[in-house]
């Protein structure tokens, strides 16, 4: 086997490995997710179907969940169990799920991944960023959208002015006049009313037979 065959065979093996690494694909419409295990695919399909087979058995609680691990985390809200403990020195906080512990770690590390687009303030949680933008920059958001709409209107007016014909060059000053407004820069042309002289110039005289039509008598 030469070097070319060796390289081709290795590339085919890599391609087949990538192809078979996630053999279980979701056949739901407009969903391209694939999984390594059949059980993961079955759990994913519940997102589309809305199936929630895991029910909370606590008295007075009717919550349902897609997967068993979510139910386990939920039960800790009833039992008070907090198995995820912060490992930083002099910090004894504990949490019921790992994601809450990860958010808490940012208070020690100073990591603030969620940055505001208006004032560059950063936050540890996405929900905190959303509340900040809603209460602090609500008017700025409306002003930004309003300025964009005004720019679009100005562009449309300029395009209409470019497409409209110049009536001052095609018509004589005696038959039309133009009024230019300072705000809109628009051309106003009133309709032309024919005069009596125009009728005299262009109106053909009536034939005598129509002026004095013959009388018909019926007997």
C-alpha positions, 0 to 999 in steps of 0.5 A, spaced: 500 500 500 502 506 497 502 513 501 496 515 497 492 509 499 494 510 506 491 517 506 485 516 503 483 510 507 485 514 513 480 520 511 475 515 509 475 512 516 475 519 519 469 521 515 465 514 517 467 515 524 464 522 524 458 520 520 457 514 525 458 518 532 451 520 532 447 515 528 440 517 531 437 523 528 431 526 529 426 526 524 422 532 526 420 537 521 426 542 521 430 539 526 437 537 524 439 534 531 442 527 532 445 523 538 449 518 540 444 514 543 437 512 542 435 514 549 437 521 548 433 521 541 427 519 545 428 524 550 429 529 545 423 527 542 419 529 548 420 536 546 416 536 540 411 532 542 410 535 549 410 529 553 412 529 560 412 522 563 415 524 570 410 527 575 412 530 582 409 525 587 409 531 593 403 533 596 400 539 592 405 539 587 403 537 580 409 539 576 411 534 570 418 533 567 421 531 561 427 527 564 428 524 570 434 528 572 430 534 572 425 531 577 430 529 581 433 536 582 425 539 583 424 534 589 430 538 592 426 544 593 421 540 597 426 536 601 431 542 602 437 537 599 443 541 597 448 537 594 452 542 590 457 545 595 462 551 593 469 549 594 472 556 595 475 558 602 470 561 607 464 560 602 459 555 605 454 556 600 450 550 597 445 549 591 440 544 589 443 543 582 450 544 578 448 550 574 446 554 580 453 553 583 456 555 576 453 561 576 455 562 584 462 561 582 462 567 578 461 571 584 468 569 586 472 569 579 469 576 577 466 573 570 461 577 567 459 574 560 453 578 559 454 585 557 449 590 555 449 593 548 447 600 551 452 602 557 457 596 556 455 593 563 456 586 564 452 581 569 453 574 571 446 572 569 442 573 563 436 574 566 439 580 570 441 583 563 434 583 561 431 586 567 437 591 566 435 593 559 428 593 560 428 598 566 434 602 564 434 603 557 427 602 555 426 609 552 433 608 549 430 602 545 424 606 543 428 612 540 433 607 537 427 604 533 424 611 532 430 613 529 431 607 524 423 608 522 425 616 520 431 614 516 427 609 512 421 614 511 427 619 509 430 614 504 423 613 501 421 620 500 428 621 496 427 615 492 420 618 490 423 625 488 428 621 484 423 617 480 418 623 479 418 627 472 420 634 472 414 638 470 417 645 469 421 643 463 415 639 459 410 644 460 410 652 459 410 657 465 403 659 462 399 653 463 402 650 470 406 653 476 410 650 481 410 651 489 416 648 493 415 647 500 421 648 505 419 642 509 418 636 503 421 639 497 415 637 493 412 639 486 405 641 486 402 642 479 394 644 479 390 642 474 390 646 467 383 649 466 382 650 458 380 657 456 375 660 452 380 662 447 382 654 447 375 652 445 375 657 439 382 655 436 380 647 437 373 647 436 370 645 429 364 649 427 358 645 427 355 643 420 348 646 418 344 640 418 346 639 425 344 646 427 337 646 423 335 639 423 329 637 418 323 636 421 320 629 420 312 629 420 308 622 422 302 621 419 
